Each structure stands twice: as structure tokens, then as C-alpha cells.
Amino acid sequence: MLLLALVLSGCGEDDVPVDRDTPGARRAVAEALMVVSGRVVEVARDRDNGKWEVIVEQASGRYEIELDPGTFELLRLDYD
């Protein structure tokens, strides 16, 4: 069940969901929304390298914004 919930929420198998109320998650969300506006669907950390991953939804689709774990700089932007 947990795996199904993670897949449906947008988290990959190497992503760990993060409480959006933590200071790091709030900063990741703020930085991600400066790149792509929309509704934040998920905030996660990559288990392997710690990078922040924020999924933002717009009417046209979903974006995954990957941010550096220390500086919160944009590393990658994917569109689903």
C-alpha cells in the first residue's frame, strides 16, 4: 500500500517525502515556485544525493524541479 501511495503521489522509488512545514522544505517550495508557478503536489529529498525535488502542477501538466541540497539552486527541470 505504501509503495502504491508513493507512486500515485509522484515520488520516485529513491525519493523520500518531506514534511512541507520544515524550514528546508519551505525554502525548496519557495525556490521551485520562482521557477514554475502552480500548485505544489509533493516535496521530497533524493535518498542517494539529498537533492530537493518539488513537483508543481499546472493545468497543462506537472513539473519536477530538482534543487541543490545545500544552495537550493536549480539543477534540473522536468515536464511530465
N, CA, C and O atoms as a MOPAC input file, in Angstrom:
PM7 MOZYME 1SCF
protein

 N      0.80800 1    -1.19500 1     0.00000 1
 C      0.00000 1     0.00000 1     0.00000 1
 C      0.85300 1     1.26200 1     0.00000 1
 O      0.56500 1     2.21300 1    -0.72600 1
 N      1.91800 1     1.26700 1     0.82800 1
 C      2.77400 1     2.44700 1     0.90800 1
 C      3.41600 1     2.73300 1    -0.44400 1
 O      3.46500 1     3.88400 1    -0.87900 1
 N      3.90600 1     1.69500 1    -1.10400 1
 C      4.52300 1     1.88200 1    -2.42000 1
 C      3.52200 1     2.47200 1    -3.40000 1
 O      3.85600 1     3.38600 1    -4.15500 1
 N      2.30800 1     1.96200 1    -3.39500 1
 C      1.27100 1     2.49100 1    -4.27100 1
 C      1.00700 1     3.96200 1    -3.96800 1
 O      0.85600 1     4.76300 1    -4.88900 1
 N      0.95000 1     4.32200 1    -2.70000 1
 C      0.71800 1     5.71800 1    -2.32200 1
 C      1.85000 1     6.60300 1    -2.81100 1
 O      1.60500 1     7.71500 1    -3.27900 1
 N      3.09500 1     6.12500 1    -2.71000 1
 C      4.23200 1     6.92100 1    -3.17300 1
 C      4.21100 1     7.09700 1    -4.68000 1
 O      4.50300 1     8.18300 1    -5.18100 1
 N      3.87200 1     6.04900 1    -5.40500 1
 C      3.80900 1     6.14600 1    -6.86300 1
 C      2.71200 1     7.10500 1    -7.28300 1
 O      2.91600 1     7.93900 1    -8.16600 1
 N      1.55400 1     6.99300 1    -6.65900 1
 C      0.44700 1     7.87600 1    -7.01000 1
 C      0.71600 1     9.32300 1    -6.64500 1
 O      0.21600 1    10.23000 1    -7.31000 1
 N      1.49700 1     9.55700 1    -5.60000 1
 C      1.77400 1    10.92800 1    -5.18500 1
 C      2.85200 1    11.58000 1    -6.02800 1
 O      3.02900 1    12.79700 1    -5.95900 1
 N      3.57700 1    10.80400 1    -6.82000 1
 C      4.59200 1    11.37700 1    -7.69000 1
 C      6.00400 1    11.11000 1    -7.24300 1
 O      6.93700 1    11.42900 1    -7.97900 1
 N      6.21000 1    10.54100 1    -6.07500 1
 C      7.55800 1    10.26200 1    -5.58800 1
 C      8.13100 1     9.06000 1    -6.31600 1
 O      7.44600 1     8.05800 1    -6.51800 1
 N      9.38100 1     9.16700 1    -6.70400 1
 C     10.07200 1     8.02600 1    -7.27000 1
 C     10.53400 1     7.12100 1    -6.15300 1
 O     10.43100 1     7.45800 1    -4.97300 1
 N     11.05000 1     5.95300 1    -6.54300 1
 C     11.44500 1     4.98500 1    -5.52200 1
 C     12.64900 1     5.44200 1    -4.71100 1
 O     12.86200 1     4.94400 1    -3.60600 1
 N     13.44100 1     6.37500 1    -5.22500 1
 C     14.58300 1     6.87300 1    -4.45100 1
 C     14.28200 1     8.20600 1    -3.76400 1
 O     15.18100 1     8.83500 1    -3.20700 1
 N     13.01400 1     8.63800 1    -3.80300 1
 C     12.60500 1     9.89400 1    -3.18600 1
 C     11.92200 1     9.63300 1    -1.85300 1
 O     11.12600 1     8.70300 1    -1.72000 1
 N     12.24100 1    10.46500 1    -0.87100 1
 C     11.63900 1    10.35900 1     0.45300 1
 C     10.78300 1    11.60800 1     0.68200 1
 O     11.31700 1    12.71700 1     0.69900 1
 N      9.46800 1    11.45300 1     0.85700 1
 C      8.60800 1    12.61700 1     1.10500 1
 C      9.06100 1    13.38300 1     2.35000 1
 O      9.52400 1    12.79300 1     3.32600 1
 N      8.91600 1    14.70400 1     2.29400 1
 C      9.34600 1    15.58600 1     3.37300 1
 C      8.14700 1    16.39800 1     3.84600 1
 O      7.31600 1    16.81800 1     3.03900 1
 N      8.06100 1    16.61500 1     5.13900 1
 C      7.02000 1    17.47400 1     5.71200 1
 C      7.22100 1    18.88800 1     5.17900 1
 O      8.28700 1    19.47600 1     5.35900 1
 N      6.21600 1    19.42400 1     4.53500 1
 C      6.31600 1    20.75700 1     3.91600 1
 C      6.50000 1    21.88300 1     4.91400 1
 O      6.87700 1    22.99000 1     4.52900 1
 N      6.24200 1    21.62700 1     6.18200 1
 C      6.35400 1    22.67200 1     7.20200 1
 C      7.76800 1    22.82800 1     7.75700 1
 O      8.01400 1    23.73300 1     8.55400 1
 N      8.69700 1    21.96800 1     7.35400 1
 C     10.07200 1    22.11400 1     7.83100 1
 C     10.72800 1    23.28400 1     7.09800 1
 O     10.35600 1    23.58700 1     5.96400 1
 N     11.69800 1    23.94400 1     7.72900 1
 C     12.33100 1    25.11000 1     7.09000 1
 C     12.94600 1    24.80300 1     5.71800 1
 O     12.80000 1    25.59200 1     4.78400 1
 N     13.62400 1    23.67300 1     5.59600 1
 C     14.23100 1    23.32700 1     4.30800 1
 C     13.19600 1    23.11800 1     3.22400 1
 O     13.37800 1    23.56400 1     2.09100 1
 N     12.11000 1    22.44300 1     3.56500 1
 C     11.04600 1    22.20500 1     2.58500 1
 C     10.37400 1    23.51200 1     2.18600 1
 O     10.05400 1    23.71100 1     1.01400 1
 N     10.15900 1    24.40000 1     3.14700 1
 C      9.55800 1    25.70300 1     2.80700 1
 C     10.44400 1    26.47800 1     1.83900 1
 O      9.95600 1    27.11000 1     0.90200 1
 N     11.75200 1    26.42300 1     2.07700 1
 C     12.66300 1    27.12100 1     1.16500 1
 C     12.66300 1    26.46200 1    -0.20900 1
 O     12.66000 1    27.15200 1    -1.22800 1
 N     12.66600 1    25.12900 1    -0.24200 1
 C     12.64000 1    24.41600 1    -1.52400 1
 C     11.38500 1    24.78200 1    -2.31000 1
 O     11.45200 1    25.00000 1    -3.52000 1
 N     10.25300 1    24.85000 1    -1.63500 1
 C      8.99700 1    25.21800 1    -2.29800 1
 C      9.08600 1    26.64300 1    -2.83100 1
 O      8.69400 1    26.89600 1    -3.97000 1
 N      9.59000 1    27.56900 1    -2.03800 1
 C      9.70100 1    28.96500 1    -2.47900 1
 C     10.59400 1    29.07200 1    -3.71500 1
 O     10.25800 1    29.77600 1    -4.66700 1
 N     11.72200 1    28.37700 1    -3.69700 1
 C     12.64500 1    28.42000 1    -4.84400 1
 C     12.00500 1    27.78100 1    -6.06900 1
 O     12.13100 1    28.30300 1    -7.17700 1
 N     11.31400 1    26.64700 1    -5.87800 1
 C     10.67900 1    25.95800 1    -7.00200 1
 C      9.59300 1    26.82200 1    -7.62900 1
 O      9.46500 1    26.86800 1    -8.85300 1
 N      8.81300 1    27.50700 1    -6.80000 1
 C      7.73800 1    28.34800 1    -7.33000 1
 C      8.26600 1    29.59300 1    -8.03400 1
 O      7.52900 1    30.23300 1    -8.78500 1
 N      9.52200 1    29.94300 1    -7.80600 1
 C     10.13100 1    31.03300 1    -8.58300 1
 C     10.48200 1    30.54600 1    -9.98800 1
 O     10.62000 1    31.35200 1   -10.90700 1
 N     10.62500 1    29.24100 1   -10.15600 1
 C     10.93900 1    28.65400 1   -11.46600 1
 C      9.65300 1    28.35300 1   -12.23300 1
 O      9.52600 1    28.68700 1   -13.41100 1
 N      8.69600 1    27.71500 1   -11.54200 1
 C      7.42500 1    27.32200 1   -12.15700 1
 C      6.30500 1    27.65200 1   -11.17400 1
 O      6.33200 1    27.19600 1   -10.03100 1
 N      5.33300 1    28.43000 1   -11.60400 1
 C      4.19500 1    28.71900 1   -10.73000 1
 C      3.18200 1    27.58000 1   -10.82500 1
 O      3.12900 1    26.86000 1   -11.82200 1
 N      2.39300 1    27.43100 1    -9.78900 1
 C      1.37500 1    26.38400 1    -9.79700 1
 C      1.10800 1    25.87300 1    -8.40100 1
 O      1.42600 1    26.53100 1    -7.41000 1
 N      0.51800 1    24.69000 1    -8.33400 1
 C      0.15900 1    24.05900 1    -7.05900 1
 C      1.20200 1    23.00700 1    -6.72100 1
 O      1.48500 1    22.12000 1    -7.52600 1
 N      1.77200 1    23.10900 1    -5.53000 1
 C      2.77900 1    22.14500 1    -5.09200 1
 C      2.07500 1    20.84300 1    -4.74100 1
 O      1.17000 1    20.81500 1    -3.90700 1
 N      2.50600 1    19.76400 1    -5.39000 1
 C      1.90900 1    18.45100 1    -5.19900 1
 C      2.73000 1    17.61900 1    -4.21300 1
 O      2.17000 1    16.87400 1    -3.40800 1
 N      4.04800 1    17.74500 1    -4.27700 1
 C      4.92500 1    16.90300 1    -3.45000 1
 C      6.25100 1    17.59800 1    -3.21300 1
 O      6.75600 1    18.31500 1    -4.07700 1
 N      6.80600 1    17.37700 1    -2.03200 1
 C      8.16000 1    17.81800 1    -1.70200 1
 C      8.89600 1    16.59000 1    -1.19400 1
 O      8.40800 1    15.89300 1    -0.30400 1
 N     10.07300 1    16.32400 1    -1.75900 1
 C     10.82300 1    15.13100 1    -1.37900 1
 C     12.31800 1    15.41100 1    -1.42300 1
 O     12.77200 1    16.40800 1    -1.98500 1
 N     13.07000 1    14.49400 1    -0.81000 1
 C     14.53300 1    14.51900 1    -0.88100 1
 C     14.97100 1    13.22600 1    -1.54500 1
 O     14.40500 1    12.16400 1    -1.28600 1
 N     15.97000 1    13.31600 1    -2.39400 1
 C     16.52100 1    12.14000 1    -3.04600 1
 C     17.36200 1    11.37000 1    -2.02500 1
 O     18.25300 1    11.93300 1    -1.39000 1
 N     17.07300 1    10.10800 1    -1.87900 1
 C     17.76100 1     9.25800 1    -0.90100 1
 C     19.25800 1     9.15100 1    -1.21100 1
 O     20.06800 1     9.04800 1    -0.29000 1
 N     19.63100 1     9.17300 1    -2.48000 1
 C     21.02200 1     8.97100 1    -2.88600 1
 C     21.90400 1    10.19800 1    -2.68500 1
 O     23.02600 1    10.07900 1    -2.19300 1
 N     21.40900 1    11.37100 1    -3.05900 1
 C     22.27200 1    12.55200 1    -3.03600 1
 C     21.70100 1    13.74600 1    -2.26400 1
 O     22.33900 1    14.79700 1    -2.20300 1
 N     20.51900 1    13.60000 1    -1.67800 1
 C     19.95500 1    14.64600 1    -0.83700 1
 C     19.31000 1    15.80600 1    -1.56500 1
 O     18.78300 1    16.71000 1    -0.91700 1
 N     19.33100 1    15.81400 1    -2.89800 1
 C     18.75500 1    16.96500 1    -3.61100 1
 C     17.26700 1    17.06800 1    -3.32000 1
 O     16.59500 1    16.06900 1    -3.06300 1
 N     16.77200 1    18.28100 1    -3.36500 1
 C     15.35200 1    18.55500 1    -3.16700 1
 C     14.62300 1    18.31000 1    -4.46600 1
 O     15.13000 1    18.64200 1    -5.53700 1
 N     13.44400 1    17.73500 1    -4.38300 1
 C     12.60300 1    17.51200 1    -5.55800 1
 C     11.19800 1    18.00700 1    -5.22400 1
 O     10.55100 1    17.51900 1    -4.29800 1
 N     10.74900 1    18.97900 1    -5.99400 1
 C      9.43500 1    19.57800 1    -5.77400 1
 C      8.62000 1    19.35900 1    -7.03800 1
 O      9.06100 1    19.69100 1    -8.13800 1
 N      7.43000 1    18.79800 1    -6.87300 1
 C      6.53300 1    18.59400 1    -8.01200 1
 C      5.45800 1    19.66800 1    -7.96500 1
 O      4.75100 1    19.82200 1    -6.96900 1
 N      5.35000 1    20.40800 1    -9.06500 1
 C      4.39000 1    21.51200 1    -9.18400 1
 C      3.44600 1    21.18100 1   -10.33900 1
 O      3.87800 1    20.78700 1   -11.42200 1
 N      2.16200 1    21.34900 1   -10.08500 1
 C      1.14700 1    21.04400 1   -11.08600 1
 C      0.54200 1    22.32600 1   -11.63800 1
 O      0.22600 1    23.25900 1   -10.90100 1
 N      0.39200 1    22.34300 1   -12.95900 1
 C     -0.32400 1    23.40700 1   -13.65500 1
 C     -1.42300 1    22.74500 1   -14.47900 1
 O     -1.47900 1    21.51800 1   -14.56100 1
 N     -2.27800 1    23.52800 1   -15.07700 1
 C     -3.34500 1    22.96900 1   -15.90500 1
 C     -2.78500 1    22.13600 1   -17.05800 1
 O     -3.41000 1    21.17100 1   -17.49700 1
 N     -1.60100 1    22.51700 1   -17.54400 1
 C     -1.02500 1    21.83800 1   -18.70000 1
 C     -0.20400 1    20.59400 1   -18.34800 1
 O      0.18100 1    19.84400 1   -19.24500 1
 N      0.07000 1    20.36100 1   -17.06500 1
 C      0.84600 1    19.18800 1   -16.68000 1
 C      1.60900 1    19.40400 1   -15.38900 1
 O      1.38700 1    20.37300 1   -14.66400 1
 N      2.51700 1    18.47300 1   -15.12200 1
 C      3.31700 1    18.52300 1   -13.89900 1
 C      4.78200 1    18.77800 1   -14.22200 1
 O      5.31200 1    18.30900 1   -15.22900 1
 N      5.41200 1    19.53300 1   -13.34100 1
 C      6.83800 1    19.80900 1   -13.44100 1
 C      7.54500 1    19.25300 1   -12.21100 1
 O      7.03000 1    19.36200 1   -11.09800 1
 N      8.71500 1    18.66200 1   -12.40200 1
 C      9.55400 1    18.25900 1   -11.28600 1
 C     10.76400 1    19.18000 1   -11.28400 1
 O     11.53800 1    19.21400 1   -12.24000 1
 N     10.91400 1    19.92100 1   -10.20300 1
 C     12.01700 1    20.86700 1   -10.05600 1
 C     13.01400 1    20.24300 1    -9.08800 1
 O     12.67400 1    19.95600 1    -7.94000 1
 N     14.23600 1    20.03600 1    -9.54700 1
 C     15.28200 1    19.47300 1    -8.70100 1
 C     16.22900 1    20.58500 1    -8.28200 1
 O     16.71300 1    21.35500 1    -9.11100 1
 N     16.48900 1    20.65600 1    -6.96400 1
 C     17.29600 1    21.72400 1    -6.39400 1
 C     18.49300 1    21.16200 1    -5.64200 1
 O     18.42100 1    20.08800 1    -5.04500 1
 N     19.59300 1    21.90500 1    -5.68000 1
 C     20.80000 1    21.52200 1    -4.95900 1
 C     20.50100 1    21.41900 1    -3.46300 1
 O     19.80700 1    22.27700 1    -2.91800 1
 N     21.01200 1    20.38400 1    -2.79100 1
 C     20.68900 1    20.20200 1    -1.37600 1
 C     21.24400 1    21.27700 1    -0.44500 1
 O     20.69900 1    21.48800 1     0.63900 1
 N     22.30400 1    21.95100 1    -0.84100 1
 C     22.90300 1    22.97000 1     0.03000 1
 C     22.53900 1    24.39100 1    -0.33700 1
 O     22.29200 1    25.22100 1     0.53900 1
 N     22.50300 1    24.67800 1    -1.63100 1
 C     22.28400 1    26.05100 1    -2.08900 1
 C     20.86900 1    26.31500 1    -2.59500 1
 O     20.47800 1    27.46900 1    -2.76900 1
 N     20.10300 1    25.25700 1    -2.82900 1
 C     18.74900 1    25.34000 1    -3.37900 1
 C     18.74000 1    25.90000 1    -4.80200 1
 O     17.70000 1    26.35500 1    -5.27900 1
 N     19.87900 1    25.87100 1    -5.47800 1
 C     19.92300 1    26.31600 1    -6.86900 1
 C     19.31100 1    25.25700 1    -7.76800 1
 O     19.36600 1    24.06300 1    -7.47600 1
 N     18.72500 1    25.71700 1    -8.87000 1
 C     18.09100 1    24.81700 1    -9.82700 1
 C     19.10800 1    23.88100 1   -10.44400 1
 O     20.12100 1    24.32700 1   -10.98400 1
 N     18.84200 1    22.57300 1   -10.36800 1
 C     19.68900 1    21.58200 1   -11.01500 1
 C     19.05100 1    21.06200 1   -12.29500 1
 O     19.72900 1    20.81100 1   -13.29100 1
 N     17.72200 1    20.90500 1   -12.24400 1
 C     17.03700 1    20.28900 1   -13.38100 1
 C     15.55400 1    20.60100 1   -13.31200 1
 O     14.98100 1    20.74700 1   -12.23200 1
 N     14.94500 1    20.70100 1   -14.48600 1
 C     13.51500 1    20.92300 1   -14.59700 1
 C     12.96100 1    19.89700 1   -15.57800 1
 O     13.36100 1    19.87100 1   -16.74200 1
 N     12.04200 1    19.05300 1   -15.11400 1
 C     11.40700 1    18.03200 1   -15.95900 1
 C      9.94100 1    18.34500 1   -16.08000 1
 O      9.30900 1    18.83800 1   -15.14600 1
 N      9.40000 1    18.04500 1   -17.27100 1
 C      7.97500 1    18.22900 1   -17.52400 1
 C      7.34400 1    16.86100 1   -17.80000 1
 O      7.84900 1    16.09800 1   -18.62300 1
 N      6.25200 1    16.55700 1   -17.11700 1
 C      5.52100 1    15.30200 1   -17.37900 1
 C      4.31300 1    15.57700 1   -18.22400 1
 O      3.56700 1    14.65500 1   -18.55400 1

